[in-house]
């Protein structure tokens, strides 16, 4: 605190020359009580406002230790912060801007019991964000949110901190915001938390991936669901990395549980769609492994036909040649069941046949030829014949 007050006094000396000699408002401030000082700060403009706001901040920081929780002092602090001329902050020297920001941070820390003062500091700092380097300030807010029971803080202050981090936060902020969301600390502000996560994701992909890898599967699905719902706001690289890691996590989950809820299936289908849309061939091996696990669920009636068909067709775009072997195995199994009428959905067989034809690998010749001899619908038989003609020799 002594270091902070010394910095304030140095700054006061630097800006003193700006004050208009004999200013009535400065006289009012110097002679008056706290209420008079507040009125003078509010009425000031130009150079007077710089001098009065700076001196008022110095005064409240020193007086806070004596007066503790005092409404009049809070009012002066708010007036000093909000009245600080933005134009001056923008045009003054880097050294002065650093001192101003240090003072704002000092006010936020010192007035921990005053929501009004802390909110005013956040709003003023955010309004002048182009003039400051806010990494340290954001780190301070991160620490504040972690150190306090957020559920017991004023909701308006918490909202202001979330909005502050949304615009100025770092990768650490992403983890802090996610923790608030996943622990349901402020359910009334979930929309604000979601929006902050989306904005911060741009510089926090590694943090998001780490969460997906290390959290419970249901929580990973929930986070990815948020990102997929707003995918138009997220870069291709981030989306595909998130989709890839969710699918990877789902493979282990399915191997352990042999099940998948409809909600999880929906989100995973969206993940597959993203990889397909952006032709994310890096995930070729992963998608083949995923397909093998989904085969088991589909055979047990635990995966929808519509999504299963979409997954099959995506194998041509993402996995291509690597998908040939599991597709051949799948078609062979379907052929073995085709003797029983109605046991194999025609649309599923059609998807496998057309995908094999599109890939064009000649190793599919035998199974495609065999398909033409079974009692499938005409469109399946025609597709098998066309697929045979498309094979590359």
N, C-alpha and C positions, 0 to 999 in steps of 0.2 A: 504493500500500500504506500509506503514512504517513497518508493521508486516512482510509482504512478503519480503521486502528488507533486514530486519534484519535476516530472515531465510536464505536468499541467502548468506549473509555475513558469517553467522555461518558455512554454508556448505562449502563456499570457504576456510575457515580456516581449516576445517576438511580434505579437499582434497589437501591442499597446499603441504603437505609433499610428495605427489605423484609426484609432478613436478620435472623434472630432473634439477638439479642445473646447471645454466648457459645455459639453453636451448636457442638456437638461435630464435626459434619460439616464446618463451615467451618474449624474449627481443623485438622481432619485434612487438609483440602485445602491450607490455607496452609502447613502444616509438612511435608507429605508430598512424596514423589517423584511421578513421573508416574503410576505404578501406583496410589499412594494417592489422588491427585487423581481418577483415573478411578473408583475405588471410591466415593469420596465423592459424586461427581456421580450415579452410578447409584443410590445409596441415598437421595438427597435427595427431598424432596417439598415442595409448597407454596412459600412464600417463599424457603426455602433453595434449592430447585431453580432458581428464577429467578436468584438471585445466583450460584450455582455454575455453572450453564450459561453465563451471560453472561461470567463471569470466565474460565471454561475456554476459551471461544471466543477471547477476547482473548489468552489465554496461547498457544494453539496457533498463532494467526495470527502472533504475534511469534516464536515458537520455530521455526516452519516454515523460516524463512530461515536458521536456524542448523543445525537438525538434519536438514534435507532429508527424505529418505525414512526415516522411523522408525516402526516398527510400534506402539510404545507411544504415540507422539504421535497416530497415526491412531486408535488405540482411544479416546483421550481426546476427540478431535474427534467421533467417532461418538457417544460417550456424551453429550457436551454438546448435540449436535443433537437426538438422540432423546429426551433427558430434559427438553428445554425444555417447560414446561407449556403445552399447547394452550389451556387456559382463560385463562391469562394473556395469551397472544397475542391471543385473541379480545376481551378486555375492556380491554386497555391502550390508551393514547392512539394516535392516528394517527402521531404522531412516533415513538413507541417501536416501533410495528409496522414503520415504514419502516426504522428502524435495525436491527431484527431481520432483516428481509429483506436489507438490505445486507450484514449479517454472513454470512448463509447464502450469498449470491452470492459473497462474498469467499472463503468456504471452498471452494466449488465450483471457483473459479478457481485458488486457491492449491494445492489438493490434486489437481492434474491427474494425478498418478501413482498416486493411490489410488482405485481403483474403489469400495471400501467406503465411504469418506468421501463421495464424490460421489453415490453411490446413496442414502446416508442423507439427504443434503441434499435430493435430489429427492423422496424419499418423504415426508419431514417437511413440506416446503413444500407438496406436493400435498395432504397430509392437512389442512393449514391454509389451503387456497386461498381459502376464503371470507373470510379475514381480511386477505388481501393483494391489492394490485394487481400482477398478474404479467406485464404486457406487457413490461417491461424484462427480467425473468428469462427469459421465453420467447425474446426476441430474442437473449439471451446464448446460450441453448441452440441456437438456429438457427445462430448464428455458429460455435459449437463444432463442430457436425456438419459444417458446410461446410469449416472450417479443418483438420479432422483426417481421416486415412484411416480411415473408419469400419470397414472390413473388418479393421483391426488392433486395434480397441478391444475391450474385454471385452464379449461379447454381452449379458451381464446389464445392464451400464451402458447400452448402446445401447437395449435394450428399455425401460429405465426412462426414458430421454430421449424415446423415441417415445410412451410412455404419458403422459408429462408434457405433451408438445406436443398430444397428442390432446385433453386436457382444458383446456389453457390457451393453446394456440397461436393464431397470427394468420394472415393470408393469406400472409405470408412463410413461415410454417411449412409451409403446403400445398406450396409450391414445393420446399422442402427435402426433405420427406417423399417427394414425387413423384420427385425426383432420385435419392434412395436406391433407390427401387423400380425406376425405369426403367433404372438402371445396374446393377441386381442386386448392390448392395453388401453386403447382408446377407440372402441368400436364405432363411436359417432363420427370419427375422422377417418374411417377406412377408405373412403373415396380419395381423400387428400393423400393418404399413405400410398395408395395404388398409383396415383398420378406421379408422386415423387419417385417411386421405384421405376416407373417407365422413363422418366426424364434422366434419372441418374444412371440407368442401365448403359447409356451411351459410353460412359467411362468406367463401367463397373462389370463388364462381361465376366471377367475372371471370378469376381465375387459371386455373381449369380450362378455360374457353373459349379463353384465350390458348394454352394448351398444345395443345389440340385443333387450333387453327388453324395453329400453327407447327411441330408435330412431324411425324415421318413418319406416313403414313397407317396403317400397321400398329400403331404405338404409340398413335395416337389411338383406333383400334378397340379395342385392349387396355384402355385407360383407360375408355372408354365401356362396354365389356363388364362391367367391375367395377361401375360405377354402375347399369347396367340390372339386373344380378343382384340388387342390393340396393335396388331402386327404392322399396320400401315404407318405406325410411328417408330418402328424399330428397323434397324439396318438388316440387310440380307445376311451378313456375316453373323450378327448376333442371333437372329432367328434360327438359322441353321445349326449353329453351335448349341443353342438351347434345345432344339428339337432332337438333335443327335444324342445329347447327354440324357435327355428324358427317356428316349427309346432304349439306350444302353442300360439305364437303371431298371427299366420295366422288364428286361430279359431276366435278370436275376430275381426280380419280384415274382414273375410268372413261374419260374423254375421252382421257387420255394413254396408258392401258394397254389399253383395250378388253377388260378382263378383271376378274374378281372371284372371289376364293376362296370356298369354301363357308362358311368361318368368318366371313369379312367379310360375306357375304350374310346369314348368320344374325343378326349384330349389327345390320346395317342394317334388316333386317326388324323387329327389336325397336324400333328407332328410329321407324320408320313407325308401328308399333303404338302407341307412346307418343303421338305427335302425333294419331293417330286417337282414342285413348282420351280425351284431354283437349280434343279439338276445337280444336287449335291452328291456327286459320285464318290467323294471321299468316304462316305458312309456305306459303300457297297457291301462290304463284309458284314457290317453291323445289321443292315437291313435283311440280309439273307438269314442271319441268326434269328432275327426278330420274326421273320416269316415262318421259320421252323417252329417256333414257340406258338405262334398264332394258329398254325395248322392243328396243333393239339387241342387248343381251346375250341376252334371251329368244329372239329370232329366231335367234341363233347357237347356241342350245342351252346357254347359259352361265348360266342363271338358272332356278330351279325353278318349275314350274307352280303349286305351292301358294302360294309367296310372291308370285308374280306376280299371282295372283287376289286375294290379300289386299291388295296395293298398289292394284289397280284399284278395289276396293270402298272403300278409304279415301279415294279422290278425291272421293267424294260428301260425306264428312264434313269434310274439310280444305280441299279446293280448290273444290268445287262448280262454279260457272259457268266458272271459268277452266280447268277440266279438260275442258270440252265439246269443244273443237276437237281436242286430241290423242286423245280417245276416239273421235271421229268418224273421224279418220284411221286409227286402229287397227282399228276395225270395218270400214271400207272395205277395208283391206288383207286382213283375214280373209275378207271376202266374195269378194274376187278370187281367193283361194286355195281357196275352198269347192268349186270345181268338181272338185278332186282329192279323192276320198274319203280321209278320215283325216288330211288335212293340217292341219286346224284342230281343236284340242281343243274339244269342245262346252262344257266347263265354263268355259273362258276366254271364249268368245263369250257365254255366258250371263252372266258377270260384267260384261262390257262393256255388254251390252244392259240389264241391270237397273240398272246405275249411271247410264246415260244416262236411263232412265225415272225414276229417283229424283230426278235433278237437274231433269228436266222442261223443259229448254230446247228450244224449238221448232225450232232449227237442226238438231236431230238427226232431224227427220222423214224426210228423204229416205233416209238410210242405214238407219234402222230399218225403213222400208217395204221397202227393197230386201232386207233380211235375211229378210223373210217369204217371199221367192221362192226362197230357196236350200234345198238338201237338208240342212238341219240336223235334229238330233233334235227331236222334238215339243215337249219342254220349252223349247227355245230359241225355236222358232217362237211358242209361246204367250206366252213372255216378251216377245218383240218386239211382238206385238199389244197386250199389256198396257202396254208402255212407250209405244207410240203414243197410247194412250188417256190416259196420264198427262201428256203434254206440255201445257205451259201456253201458251195462245194469247191 
